[in-house]
Amino acid sequence: MKNETEGHLKKIEDVIGKAKHILSRCSYPDNSRTVIVIGLLATMIEHHRAMLLLVRNGFVGSSFALARSIVESMYRGMWINACASDAQIESFETDDKFPVKKMWDMAKAIDEAYHANGFFEGLRNRGWAALSSYTHSGMLQLGRRFRENKVQPNYAE
């Protein structure tokens, strides 16, 4: 791995460590909304750390598969925090079925709640198909399995 790449991964690792420290040093209200959001943040931190381990060990495709989960957790956390009704939170907690089925609807609601001027809809439009392809073994994931006529990872640093 190039020094430049390792330096970049180290910066990411430092940011993740700072986020984990901030999350662990605070106390939070004991209500479902807060517990779910904090749980999603903790999941995102763990997935980021796992991505670093995977990349450093040459399993880039598997790390890409985690990226969609991180982005989805971000959207879910923001939606739970600012958009969900108490009844929707209770239903999610009870049935383990997220109240919003389509990322488009969630992104639009988040943009409105956070006055984000279409940022989250745009992010979803630009990246969701690729994230899903890597997570669900679509053509983006499969296409990176070959280098010339050999079955081996094909990722540039």
DSSP file (Angstrom, degrees, kcal/mol; ACC not computed):
  #  RESIDUE AA STRUCTURE BP1 BP2  ACC     N-H-->O    O-->H-N    N-H-->O    O-->H-N    TCO  KAPPA ALPHA  PHI   PSI    X-CA   Y-CA   Z-CA
    1    1 A M              0   0    0      0, 0.0    55,-0.0     0, 0.0     2,-0.0   0.000 360.0 360.0 360.0 135.8    0.0    0.0    0.0
    2    2 A K     >  -     0   0    0      1,-0.1     4,-2.6     4,-0.0     5,-0.2  -0.311 360.0-121.5 -66.5 149.3    1.3    3.4   -0.9
    3    3 A N  H  > S+     0   0    0      1,-0.2     4,-2.7     2,-0.2     5,-0.2   0.880 114.2  55.4 -57.6 -39.6    2.3    5.8    1.9
    4    4 A E  H  > S+     0   0    0      2,-0.2     4,-2.0     1,-0.2    -1,-0.2   0.909 109.3  46.3 -61.6 -42.5   -0.2    8.3    0.6
    5    5 A T  H  > S+     0   0    0      2,-0.2     4,-2.6     1,-0.2    -2,-0.2   0.931 112.8  49.1 -66.5 -45.0   -3.0    5.8    0.8
    6    6 A E  H  X S+     0   0    0     -4,-2.6     4,-2.3     1,-0.2    -2,-0.2   0.886 109.6  53.0 -62.5 -38.0   -1.9    4.7    4.3
    7    7 A G  H  X S+     0   0    0     -4,-2.7     4,-1.9     2,-0.2    -1,-0.2   0.902 109.6  48.5 -62.0 -41.4   -1.8    8.3    5.4
    8    8 A H  H  X S+     0   0    0     -4,-2.0     4,-2.1     2,-0.2    -2,-0.2   0.921 111.2  49.4 -65.1 -43.9   -5.3    8.9    4.1
    9    9 A L  H  X S+     0   0    0     -4,-2.6     4,-2.6     1,-0.2    -2,-0.2   0.871 108.4  54.4 -63.5 -36.0   -6.6    5.8    5.9
   10   10 A K  H  X S+     0   0    0     -4,-2.3     4,-2.3     2,-0.2    -1,-0.2   0.897 106.6  51.2 -64.3 -40.4   -4.8    7.0    9.1
   11   11 A K  H  X S+     0   0    0     -4,-1.9     4,-2.2     2,-0.2    -2,-0.2   0.919 110.9  48.1 -62.3 -42.7   -6.7   10.3    8.9
   12   12 A I  H  X S+     0   0    0     -4,-2.1     4,-2.6     1,-0.2    -2,-0.2   0.927 110.5  51.9 -62.0 -44.5  -10.0    8.4    8.5
   13   13 A E  H  X S+     0   0    0     -4,-2.6     4,-2.3     1,-0.2    -2,-0.2   0.886 108.7  51.1 -59.4 -40.5   -9.1    6.2   11.5
   14   14 A D  H  X S+     0   0    0     -4,-2.3     4,-2.2     2,-0.2    -1,-0.2   0.912 110.3  48.3 -64.3 -43.6   -8.4    9.3   13.6
   15   15 A V  H  X S+     0   0    0     -4,-2.2     4,-2.4     2,-0.2    -2,-0.2   0.917 111.6  49.8 -63.8 -43.0  -11.7   10.9   12.7
   16   16 A I  H  X S+     0   0    0     -4,-2.6     4,-2.6     1,-0.2    -2,-0.2   0.912 110.1  51.4 -62.0 -41.9  -13.5    7.6   13.5
   17   17 A G  H  X S+     0   0    0     -4,-2.3     4,-2.3     1,-0.2    -1,-0.2   0.889 109.7  49.4 -62.0 -40.1  -11.7    7.5   16.9
   18   18 A K  H  X S+     0   0    0     -4,-2.2     4,-2.6     2,-0.2    -2,-0.2   0.906 110.7  49.9 -65.7 -41.6  -12.7   11.0   17.7
   19   19 A A  H  X S+     0   0    0     -4,-2.4     4,-2.5     2,-0.2    -2,-0.2   0.923 111.4  48.9 -62.7 -43.3  -16.4   10.3   16.8
   20   20 A K  H  X S+     0   0    0     -4,-2.6     4,-2.3     2,-0.2    -2,-0.2   0.902 111.1  50.6 -62.6 -41.0  -16.3    7.2   19.0
   21   21 A H  H  X S+     0   0    0     -4,-2.3     4,-1.7     2,-0.2    -2,-0.2   0.930 111.2  47.6 -62.6 -46.1  -14.8    9.2   21.9
   22   22 A I  H  X S+     0   0    0     -4,-2.6     4,-0.7     1,-0.2    -2,-0.2   0.925 113.4  48.7 -60.6 -44.9  -17.4   11.9   21.6
   23   23 A L  H  < S+     0   0    0     -4,-2.5     3,-0.3     1,-0.2    -1,-0.2   0.881 114.3  45.0 -63.6 -39.4  -20.2    9.3   21.5
   24   24 A S  H  < S+     0   0    0     -4,-2.3    -1,-0.2     1,-0.2    -2,-0.2   0.714 107.0  57.0 -81.8 -20.6  -18.8    7.4   24.5
   25   25 A R  H  < S+     0   0    0     -4,-1.7     2,-0.2    -3,-0.2    -1,-0.2   0.640  96.3  75.1 -87.5 -12.2  -18.1   10.3   26.8
   26   26 A C  S  < S-     0   0    0     -4,-0.7     2,-0.4    -3,-0.3     0, 0.0  -0.596  70.4-136.9 -98.3 157.8  -21.6   11.8   26.8
   27   27 A S        -     0   0    0     -2,-0.2    -2,-0.0     0, 0.0    -3,-0.0  -0.873  23.3-158.4-108.7 151.9  -24.8   10.6   28.5
   28   28 A Y        -     0   0    0     -2,-0.4     7,-0.0     1,-0.0     6,-0.0  -0.888  26.7 -89.1-130.3 154.4  -28.0   10.6   26.6
   29   29 A P        -     0   0    0      0, 0.0     2,-1.4     0, 0.0     6,-0.1  -0.333  39.5-123.0 -59.9 145.0  -31.7   10.7   27.4
   30   30 A D        +     0   0    0      4,-0.1     2,-0.3     5,-0.0     3,-0.0  -0.548  67.8 119.6 -93.3  69.9  -33.2    7.2   27.9
   31   31 A N  S  > S-     0   0    0     -2,-1.4     4,-2.7     1,-0.1     5,-0.2  -0.927  73.5-111.6-130.3 159.3  -35.9    7.4   25.2
   32   32 A S  H  > S+     0   0    0     -2,-0.3     4,-2.6     1,-0.2     5,-0.3   0.881 113.4  54.2 -58.6 -43.1  -36.4    5.3   22.2
   33   33 A R  H  > S+     0   0    0      1,-0.2     4,-2.1     2,-0.2    -1,-0.2   0.946 114.4  40.6 -57.0 -50.2  -35.7    8.1   19.7
   34   34 A T  H  > S+     0   0    0      1,-0.2     4,-2.8     2,-0.2     5,-0.3   0.911 114.0  52.4 -67.2 -43.5  -32.3    8.8   21.2
   35   35 A V  H  X S+     0   0    0     -4,-2.7     4,-2.4     1,-0.2    -1,-0.2   0.904 111.0  47.7 -61.1 -41.9  -31.4    5.2   21.8
   36   36 A I  H  X S+     0   0    0     -4,-2.6     4,-2.3    -5,-0.2    -1,-0.2   0.936 113.0  47.7 -65.4 -45.6  -32.1    4.3   18.2
   37   37 A V  H  X S+     0   0    0     -4,-2.1     4,-2.3    -5,-0.3    -2,-0.2   0.928 113.9  46.7 -62.3 -45.0  -30.1    7.3   16.8
   38   38 A I  H  X S+     0   0    0     -4,-2.8     4,-2.6     1,-0.2    -1,-0.2   0.897 110.9  53.0 -64.5 -39.9  -27.1    6.5   19.1
   39   39 A G  H  X S+     0   0    0     -4,-2.4     4,-2.0    -5,-0.3    -1,-0.2   0.894 109.2  49.1 -60.9 -40.1  -27.3    2.8   18.1
   40   40 A L  H  X S+     0   0    0     -4,-2.3     4,-2.4     2,-0.2    -2,-0.2   0.904 110.8  50.2 -66.2 -41.3  -27.2    3.8   14.5
   41   41 A L  H  X S+     0   0    0     -4,-2.3     4,-2.3     2,-0.2    -2,-0.2   0.926 110.4  49.6 -61.5 -44.5  -24.2    6.1   15.1
   42   42 A A  H  X S+     0   0    0     -4,-2.6     4,-2.2     1,-0.2    -1,-0.2   0.887 110.6  50.8 -62.7 -38.4  -22.4    3.3   16.9
   43   43 A T  H  X S+     0   0    0     -4,-2.0     4,-2.6     2,-0.2    -1,-0.2   0.917 109.2  50.8 -64.1 -43.8  -23.1    0.9   14.0
   44   44 A M  H  X S+     0   0    0     -4,-2.4     4,-2.4     1,-0.2    -2,-0.2   0.907 109.9  50.2 -61.3 -42.1  -21.7    3.4   11.5
   45   45 A I  H  X S+     0   0    0     -4,-2.3     4,-2.3     2,-0.2    -1,-0.2   0.926 111.5  48.0 -62.3 -45.1  -18.5    3.8   13.6
   46   46 A E  H  X S+     0   0    0     -4,-2.2     4,-2.5     1,-0.2    -2,-0.2   0.917 111.6  49.6 -63.4 -43.0  -18.1    0.0   13.7
   47   47 A H  H  X S+     0   0    0     -4,-2.6     4,-2.5     2,-0.2    -1,-0.2   0.893 109.7  51.7 -64.1 -39.2  -18.7   -0.4   10.0
   48   48 A H  H  X S+     0   0    0     -4,-2.4     4,-2.0     2,-0.2    -1,-0.2   0.932 110.8  47.9 -61.3 -44.2  -16.2    2.4    9.2
   49   49 A R  H  X S+     0   0    0     -4,-2.3     4,-2.0     1,-0.2    -2,-0.2   0.899 111.4  50.7 -63.4 -40.0  -13.6    0.7   11.4
   50   50 A A  H  X S+     0   0    0     -4,-2.5     4,-2.7     1,-0.2    -1,-0.2   0.886 106.6  55.1 -64.8 -38.8  -14.3   -2.6    9.7
   51   51 A M  H  X S+     0   0    0     -4,-2.5     4,-2.8     1,-0.2     5,-0.2   0.912 106.6  51.2 -60.3 -41.8  -13.9   -1.0    6.3
   52   52 A L  H  X S+     0   0    0     -4,-2.0     4,-2.5     2,-0.2    -1,-0.2   0.927 111.0  47.6 -61.4 -44.9  -10.4    0.2    7.3
   53   53 A L  H  X S+     0   0    0     -4,-2.0     4,-1.2     1,-0.2    -2,-0.2   0.922 113.4  48.2 -61.3 -44.2   -9.4   -3.3    8.4
   54   54 A L  H  <>S+     0   0    0     -4,-2.7     5,-3.1     2,-0.2     3,-0.4   0.929 112.8  46.9 -64.1 -46.1  -10.8   -4.8    5.1
   55   55 A V  H ><5S+     0   0    0     -4,-2.8     3,-1.7     1,-0.2    -2,-0.2   0.931 110.9  52.0 -62.0 -45.6   -9.0   -2.2    2.9
   56   56 A R  H 3<5S+     0   0    0     -4,-2.5    -1,-0.2     1,-0.3    -2,-0.2   0.749 112.2  47.5 -64.4 -22.2   -5.7   -2.6    4.7
   57   57 A N  T 3<5S-     0   0    0     -4,-1.2    -1,-0.3    -3,-0.4    -2,-0.2   0.227 121.9-102.8-104.8  13.4   -6.0   -6.4    4.3
   58   58 A G  T < 5S+     0   0    0     -3,-1.7     2,-0.7     1,-0.1     3,-0.2   0.601  85.7 121.8  83.6  12.1   -6.8   -6.3    0.6
   59   59 A F     >< +     0   0    0     -5,-3.1     4,-1.6    -6,-0.2    -4,-0.1  -0.477  22.9 148.7-104.7  61.3  -10.6   -7.0    0.8
   60   60 A V  H  >  +     0   0    0     -2,-0.7     4,-2.4     1,-0.2    -1,-0.2   0.880  66.3  56.6 -65.3 -41.2  -11.7   -3.8   -0.9
   61   61 A G  H  > S+     0   0    0     -3,-0.2     4,-1.4     1,-0.2    -1,-0.2   0.898 107.7  48.6 -59.2 -41.6  -14.9   -5.3   -2.4
   62   62 A S  H  > S+     0   0    0      1,-0.2     4,-0.8     2,-0.2    -1,-0.2   0.854 109.3  53.1 -67.1 -34.2  -16.1   -6.4    1.0
   63   63 A S  H >X S+     0   0    0     -4,-1.6     3,-0.8     1,-0.2     4,-0.7   0.901 105.3  54.6 -67.1 -38.5  -15.4   -2.9    2.4
   64   64 A F  H >X S+     0   0    0     -4,-2.4     3,-0.9     1,-0.2     4,-0.7   0.860 100.1  61.7 -60.4 -34.7  -17.5   -1.4   -0.5
   65   65 A A  H 3X S+     0   0    0     -4,-1.4     4,-0.6     1,-0.3     3,-0.3   0.811 101.7  52.2 -62.9 -28.8  -20.4   -3.7    0.6
   66   66 A L  H <X S+     0   0    0     -4,-0.8     4,-1.9    -3,-0.8    -1,-0.3   0.701  90.6  77.8 -78.5 -19.8  -20.4   -1.9    4.0
   67   67 A A  H <X S+     0   0    0     -3,-0.9     4,-2.3    -4,-0.7     5,-0.2   0.892  91.2  52.0 -60.4 -41.4  -20.6    1.6    2.5
   68   68 A R  H  X S+     0   0    0     -4,-0.7     4,-3.0    63,-0.3    -1,-0.2   0.905 107.7  52.7 -62.4 -40.5  -24.3    1.3    1.7
   69   69 A S  H  X S+     0   0    0     -4,-0.6     4,-2.3     2,-0.2    -1,-0.2   0.880 108.9  50.1 -63.2 -37.5  -25.1    0.2    5.2
   70   70 A I  H  X S+     0   0    0     -4,-1.9     4,-2.0     2,-0.2    -2,-0.2   0.942 113.5  44.5 -65.0 -47.7  -23.2    3.3    6.6
   71   71 A V  H  X S+     0   0    0     -4,-2.3     4,-2.4     1,-0.2    -2,-0.2   0.917 113.9  50.0 -64.9 -42.6  -25.1    5.7    4.3
   72   72 A E  H  X S+     0   0    0     -4,-3.0     4,-2.9     1,-0.2    -1,-0.2   0.904 109.3  51.7 -63.0 -40.7  -28.4    4.0    5.1
   73   73 A S  H  X S+     0   0    0     -4,-2.3     4,-2.7    -5,-0.2    -1,-0.2   0.881 108.5  52.2 -62.6 -37.7  -27.8    4.2    8.8
   74   74 A M  H  X S+     0   0    0     -4,-2.0     4,-2.5     2,-0.2     5,-0.2   0.951 111.9  45.2 -62.2 -49.0  -27.0    7.9    8.4
   75   75 A Y  H  X S+     0   0    0     -4,-2.4     4,-2.6     1,-0.2    -2,-0.2   0.928 114.2  49.0 -60.8 -45.2  -30.3    8.5    6.6
   76   76 A R  H  X S+     0   0    0     -4,-2.9     4,-3.1     1,-0.2     5,-0.2   0.927 111.7  48.9 -61.6 -44.8  -32.3    6.4    9.1
   77   77 A G  H  X S+     0   0    0     -4,-2.7     4,-2.5     1,-0.2    -1,-0.2   0.917 113.2  46.2 -62.0 -43.9  -30.7    8.2   12.1
   78   78 A M  H  X S+     0   0    0     -4,-2.5     4,-2.1     2,-0.2     5,-0.3   0.897 114.6  48.1 -66.0 -38.9  -31.4   11.6   10.6
   79   79 A W  H  X>S+     0   0    0     -4,-2.6     4,-2.9    -5,-0.2     5,-1.9   0.938 113.2  46.7 -67.2 -46.6  -35.0   10.6    9.7
   80   80 A I  H  <5S+     0   0    0     -4,-3.1    -2,-0.2     3,-0.2    -1,-0.2   0.925 114.4  49.8 -59.0 -44.1  -35.6    9.1   13.2
   81   81 A N  H  <5S+     0   0    0     -4,-2.5    -2,-0.2    -5,-0.2    -1,-0.2   0.892 130.3  11.7 -62.7 -43.4  -34.2   12.2   14.8
   82   82 A A  H  <5S+     0   0    0     -4,-2.1    -2,-0.2    -5,-0.2    -3,-0.2   0.606 132.3  32.5-117.3 -14.0  -36.1   14.8   12.9
   83   83 A C  T  <5S+     0   0    0     -4,-2.9    -3,-0.2    -5,-0.3    -4,-0.1   0.737  85.0  97.7-118.4 -31.8  -39.0   13.3   11.0
   84   84 A A      < -     0   0    0     -5,-1.9     2,-0.1    -4,-0.1   -51,-0.0  -0.330  62.1-134.8 -71.5 140.3  -40.4   10.2   12.8
   85   85 A S     >  -     0   0    0      1,-0.1     4,-2.2    -2,-0.1     5,-0.2  -0.473  29.2-108.2 -80.5 163.1  -43.5   10.5   14.9
   86   86 A D  H  > S+     0   0    0      1,-0.2     4,-2.5     2,-0.2     5,-0.2   0.878 122.1  54.2 -59.4 -37.0  -43.5    8.8   18.3
   87   87 A A  H  > S+     0   0    0      2,-0.2     4,-2.4     1,-0.2    -1,-0.2   0.887 107.3  49.9 -65.2 -39.3  -45.9    6.2   16.9
   88   88 A Q  H  > S+     0   0    0      2,-0.2     4,-2.4     1,-0.2    -2,-0.2   0.898 111.2  48.9 -66.8 -39.6  -43.5    5.4   14.0
   89   89 A I  H  X S+     0   0    0     -4,-2.2     4,-2.6     2,-0.2    -2,-0.2   0.929 112.0  48.7 -64.4 -44.7  -40.6    5.0   16.4
   90   90 A E  H  X S+     0   0    0     -4,-2.5     4,-2.2     1,-0.2    -2,-0.2   0.906 111.4  50.0 -61.5 -41.9  -42.7    2.7   18.6
   91   91 A S  H  X S+     0   0    0     -4,-2.4     4,-3.2     2,-0.2     5,-0.4   0.916 111.5  48.1 -63.9 -43.6  -43.7    0.6   15.6
   92   92 A F  H  X S+     0   0    0     -4,-2.4     4,-2.1     1,-0.2    -2,-0.2   0.923 112.6  49.1 -61.2 -44.9  -40.1    0.3   14.4
   93   93 A E  H  < S+     0   0    0     -4,-2.6    -1,-0.2    -5,-0.2    -2,-0.2   0.873 118.8  39.0 -63.3 -38.2  -39.0   -0.7   17.9
   94   94 A T  H  < S+     0   0    0     -4,-2.2    -2,-0.2    -5,-0.2    -1,-0.2   0.916 129.7  25.5 -78.6 -46.6  -41.8   -3.3   18.1
   95   95 A D  H  < S-     0   0    0     -4,-3.2    -3,-0.2    -5,-0.2    -2,-0.2   0.563  89.7-132.8-101.0 -10.5  -41.9   -4.8   14.6
   96   96 A D     <  +     0   0    0     -4,-2.1     2,-0.5    -5,-0.4    -4,-0.2   0.845  66.3 126.6  56.6  35.6  -38.3   -4.1   13.4
   97   97 A K        -     0   0    0     -6,-0.4    -1,-0.2    -5,-0.1    -2,-0.2  -0.979  63.4-126.9-123.6 116.8  -39.7   -2.7   10.1
   98   98 A F        -     0   0    0     -2,-0.5    -9,-0.1     1,-0.1   -10,-0.0  -0.413  15.3-133.3 -66.5 134.8  -38.5    0.7    9.2
   99   99 A P  S    S+     0   0    0      0, 0.0     2,-0.6     0, 0.0    -1,-0.1   0.736  89.7  64.5 -63.8 -25.4  -41.5    3.0    8.6
  100  100 A V        -     0   0    0      1,-0.1    -2,-0.1   -24,-0.0     3,-0.0  -0.891  60.2-174.9-105.1 122.4  -40.1    4.5    5.3
  101  101 A K        +     0   0    0     -2,-0.6     2,-0.4     1,-0.1    -1,-0.1   0.813  65.0  56.5 -85.4 -31.8  -39.7    2.0    2.5
  102  102 A K     >  -     0   0    0      1,-0.1     4,-1.9     0, 0.0     3,-0.3  -0.873  66.2-145.9-112.6 133.3  -38.0    4.1   -0.1
  103  103 A M  H  > S+     0   0    0     -2,-0.4     4,-3.1     1,-0.2     5,-0.2   0.845 101.5  62.2 -60.4 -33.7  -34.8    6.0    0.3
  104  104 A W  H  > S+     0   0    0      1,-0.2     4,-2.3     2,-0.2    -1,-0.2   0.931 105.4  45.5 -56.9 -47.1  -36.2    8.7   -2.0
  105  105 A D  H  > S+     0   0    0     -3,-0.3     4,-2.2     1,-0.2    -1,-0.2   0.892 114.3  48.7 -64.9 -40.1  -39.0    9.5    0.4
  106  106 A M  H  X S+     0   0    0     -4,-1.9     4,-2.5     2,-0.2    -2,-0.2   0.926 111.1  49.6 -66.1 -44.3  -36.6    9.4    3.4
  107  107 A A  H  X S+     0   0    0     -4,-3.1     4,-2.5     1,-0.2    14,-0.3   0.909 111.0  49.6 -61.1 -43.0  -34.1   11.8    1.6
  108  108 A K  H  X S+     0   0    0     -4,-2.3     4,-2.0    -5,-0.2    -1,-0.2   0.923 112.0  47.6 -63.2 -44.4  -36.9   14.2    0.7
  109  109 A A  H  X S+     0   0    0     -4,-2.2     4,-2.7     2,-0.2    -2,-0.2   0.891 112.0  50.5 -64.3 -39.6  -38.2   14.3    4.3
  110  110 A I  H  X S+     0   0    0     -4,-2.5     4,-2.7     2,-0.2     6,-0.2   0.924 108.1  52.5 -64.5 -44.8  -34.6   14.8    5.7
  111  111 A D  H  X>S+     0   0    0     -4,-2.5     5,-2.2     1,-0.2     4,-0.5   0.914 113.3  44.5 -56.5 -43.5  -34.0   17.6    3.3
  112  112 A E  H ><5S+     0   0    0     -4,-2.0     3,-0.7     3,-0.2    -2,-0.2   0.936 114.8  47.1 -67.2 -46.5  -37.2   19.3    4.5
  113  113 A A  H 3<5S+     0   0    0     -4,-2.7    -2,-0.2     1,-0.2    -1,-0.2   0.864 121.6  35.6 -65.3 -37.0  -36.6   18.7    8.2
  114  114 A Y  H 3<5S-     0   0    0     -4,-2.7    -1,-0.2    -5,-0.2    -2,-0.2   0.358 104.4-123.8 -99.5   4.9  -33.0   19.9    8.1
  115  115 A H  T <<5 +     0   0    0     -3,-0.7    -3,-0.2    -4,-0.5    -4,-0.1   0.931  55.6 156.0  51.6  50.2  -33.5   22.7    5.5
  116  116 A A    > < -     0   0    0     -5,-2.2     3,-1.6    -6,-0.2    -4,-0.1   0.360  49.1-129.8 -93.7   3.6  -30.8   21.0    3.4
  117  117 A N  T 3  S-     0   0    0     -6,-0.5    -5,-0.1     1,-0.3    -6,-0.0   0.857  72.9 -47.1  53.0  42.4  -31.9   22.4    0.0
  118  118 A G  T 3> S+     0   0    0    -10,-0.1     4,-2.7   -11,-0.1    -1,-0.3   0.511 101.0 129.9  83.5   4.5  -31.9   19.0   -1.7
  119  119 A F  H <> S+     0   0    0     -3,-1.6     4,-2.6     1,-0.2     5,-0.2   0.935  76.3  42.3 -58.1 -48.5  -28.5   17.8   -0.5
  120  120 A F  H  > S+     0   0    0      2,-0.2     4,-2.0   -13,-0.2    -1,-0.2   0.826 114.0  51.0 -74.4 -30.7  -29.7   14.4    0.7
  121  121 A E  H  > S+     0   0    0    -14,-0.3     4,-2.5     2,-0.2    -1,-0.2   0.917 112.6  48.1 -66.0 -42.6  -31.9   13.9   -2.4
  122  122 A G  H  X S+     0   0    0     -4,-2.7     4,-2.5     2,-0.2    -2,-0.2   0.909 110.4  50.5 -63.5 -43.3  -28.9   14.7   -4.5
  123  123 A L  H  X S+     0   0    0     -4,-2.6     4,-2.1     1,-0.2     5,-0.4   0.921 111.7  48.5 -60.4 -44.4  -26.6   12.4   -2.6
  124  124 A R  H  X S+     0   0    0     -4,-2.0     4,-2.1     1,-0.2     5,-0.4   0.918 112.1  49.1 -61.7 -44.0  -29.2    9.6   -2.9
  125  125 A N  H  < S+     0   0    0     -4,-2.5     4,-0.2     1,-0.2    -2,-0.2   0.879 115.0  44.2 -64.2 -39.0  -29.5   10.2   -6.7
  126  126 A R  H  < S+     0   0    0     -4,-2.5    -1,-0.2    -5,-0.2    -2,-0.2   0.830 130.0  15.7 -76.2 -32.3  -25.7   10.3   -7.2
  127  127 A G  H  X S+     0   0    0     -4,-2.1     4,-2.6    -5,-0.2     5,-0.2   0.657  94.6  86.6-122.2 -16.4  -24.7    7.3   -5.1
  128  128 A W  H  X S+     0   0    0     -4,-2.1     4,-2.6    -5,-0.4     5,-0.2   0.888  91.9  50.8 -64.0 -41.6  -27.5    4.9   -4.1
  129  129 A A  H  > S+     0   0    0     -5,-0.4     4,-2.1    -4,-0.2    -1,-0.2   0.923 114.2  44.9 -62.3 -43.4  -27.5    2.7   -7.3
  130  130 A A  H  > S+     0   0    0      2,-0.2     4,-2.3     1,-0.2     5,-0.2   0.926 112.5  50.9 -66.3 -44.3  -23.7    2.2   -7.0
  131  131 A L  H  X S+     0   0    0     -4,-2.6     4,-2.1     1,-0.2   -63,-0.3   0.913 112.0  48.0 -58.3 -42.3  -23.8    1.5   -3.3
  132  132 A S  H  X S+     0   0    0     -4,-2.6     4,-2.8    -5,-0.2     6,-0.2   0.879 108.3  54.5 -66.8 -38.2  -26.6   -1.1   -3.9
  133  133 A S  H  <>S+     0   0    0     -4,-2.1     5,-3.6     1,-0.2     8,-0.4   0.908 111.5  44.5 -62.7 -42.2  -24.6   -2.7   -6.7
  134  134 A Y  H ><5S+     0   0    0     -4,-2.3     3,-0.7     3,-0.2    -1,-0.2   0.882 117.3  45.2 -69.3 -37.3  -21.6   -3.2   -4.4
  135  135 A T  H 3<5S+     0   0    0     -4,-2.1    -2,-0.2     1,-0.2    -1,-0.2   0.884 117.6  41.5 -73.5 -39.0  -23.7   -4.4   -1.5
  136  136 A H  T 3<5S-     0   0    0     -4,-2.8    -1,-0.2    -5,-0.2    -2,-0.2   0.019 115.7-104.0-103.1  27.6  -25.9   -6.8   -3.5
  137  137 A S  T < 5 +     0   0    0     -3,-0.7    -3,-0.2     1,-0.1    -4,-0.1   0.891  65.8 160.8  53.3  45.7  -23.2   -8.3   -5.7
  138  138 A G     >< -     0   0    0     -5,-3.6     4,-2.7    -6,-0.2     5,-0.2  -0.080  59.4 -75.7 -81.4-170.2  -24.3   -6.3   -8.7
  139  139 A M  H  > S+     0   0    0      1,-0.2     4,-2.6     2,-0.2     5,-0.1   0.795 129.0  57.8 -64.9 -30.0  -22.2   -5.7  -11.8
  140  140 A L  H  > S+     0   0    0      2,-0.2     4,-0.7     1,-0.2    -1,-0.2   0.940 112.6  41.0 -64.6 -43.9  -20.0   -3.0  -10.1
  141  141 A Q  H >4 S+     0   0    0     -8,-0.4     3,-0.8    -3,-0.2    -2,-0.2   0.940 118.4  46.1 -66.8 -46.9  -19.0   -5.5   -7.5
  142  142 A L  H >< S+     0   0    0     -4,-2.7     3,-1.8     1,-0.2    -2,-0.2   0.870 105.5  60.2 -66.2 -36.8  -18.6   -8.4  -10.0
  143  143 A G  H >< S+     0   0    0     -4,-2.6     3,-0.7     1,-0.3    -1,-0.2   0.732  98.9  58.4 -64.3 -21.7  -16.7   -6.3  -12.5
  144  144 A R  T << S+     0   0    0     -3,-0.8    10,-2.1    -4,-0.7    -1,-0.3   0.346  86.8  79.9 -88.2   6.0  -14.0   -5.7   -9.9
  145  145 A R  T <  S+     0   0    0     -3,-1.8     7,-1.0     8,-0.2     2,-0.4   0.480  86.3  65.5 -89.1  -3.9  -13.3   -9.4   -9.5
  146  146 A F  E <   -A  151   0A   0     -3,-0.7     2,-0.5     5,-0.3     5,-0.2  -0.953  50.0-173.0-130.6 139.6  -11.2   -9.7  -12.6
  147  147 A R  E >  S-A  150   0A   0      3,-2.3     3,-2.0    -2,-0.4     2,-0.3  -0.956  75.4 -50.5-127.7 110.6   -7.8   -8.4  -13.8
  148  148 A E  T 3  S-     0   0    0     -2,-0.5     0, 0.0     1,-0.3     0, 0.0  -0.470 123.6 -20.8  57.2-120.3   -7.3   -9.3  -17.5
  149  149 A N  T 3  S+     0   0    0     -2,-0.3     2,-0.4    -3,-0.1    -1,-0.3   0.194 120.6  92.4-101.9  17.0   -8.0  -13.1  -17.7
  150  150 A K  E <  S-A  147   0A   0     -3,-2.0    -3,-2.3     2,-0.1     2,-1.2  -0.848  77.0-123.0-115.4 147.1   -7.5  -13.8  -14.0
  151  151 A V  E     +A  146   0A   0     -2,-0.4    -5,-0.3    -5,-0.2    -2,-0.1  -0.756  66.5 117.6 -85.7  99.5   -9.9  -13.9  -11.1
  152  152 A Q  S    S-     0   0    0     -2,-1.2    -2,-0.1    -7,-1.0     0, 0.0  -0.971  72.1 -77.7-159.9 152.0   -8.3  -11.3   -8.7
  153  153 A P        -     0   0    0      0, 0.0     2,-0.3     0, 0.0    -8,-0.2  -0.171  35.7-160.4 -55.8 144.3   -9.3   -8.0   -7.3
  154  154 A N        +     0   0    0    -10,-2.1     2,-0.4     2,-0.1    -8,-0.1  -0.686  35.6 134.7-130.5  77.9   -9.1   -5.0   -9.6
  155  155 A Y        -     0   0    0     -2,-0.3     2,-0.3   -10,-0.1   -95,-0.0  -0.985  44.6-140.1-127.4 135.6   -9.0   -1.8   -7.6
  156  156 A A              0   0    0     -2,-0.4    -2,-0.1     1,-0.1     0, 0.0  -0.686 360.0 360.0 -86.5 148.6   -6.7    1.2   -7.9
  157  157 A E              0   0    0     -2,-0.3    -1,-0.1     0, 0.0    -2,-0.0   0.533 360.0 360.0 -62.5 360.0   -5.5    2.7   -4.7
